[in-house]
């Protein structure tokens, strides 16, 4: 089964541990607007969300 663009999410932010400055996850936004965290090694409490410069892909 092929994935469609409707099934894709785009990373919009980094989850950064406030104590260490380490990126511990990403925030993804789905096509319906839902935002969801993706943790690399389990959820953390003391994090900041740092926005990403999102580059649009050109189709064609």
C-alpha positions, -999 to +999 in steps of 0.1 A: +000+000+000+014+034-010+012+062+015-006+094+004+002+129+015-028+127+038-009+101+059+022+123+063+032+146+091+058+174+090+083+181+118+077+216+131+097+218+163+124+202+184+119+191+220+150+203+239+159+192+274+162+224+294+189+211+317+212+196+290+203+214+258+200+180+241+173+174+215+151+146+229+123+146+204+104+163+177+069+178+173+051+167+142+020+183+126-004+162+106-023+174+076-055+178+098-036+202+121-031+177+150+003+181+167+020+151+182+054+146+200+079+120+190+103+112+218+136+096+210+140+077+243+108+083+263+089+114+273+105+141+294+090+168+316+114+197+316+116+205+278+113+235+256+099+235+221+122+251+196+106+259+162+121+246+130+126+266+098+102+246+076+112+244+039+083+236+015+091+209-011+082+218-046+063+191-065+070+184-101 
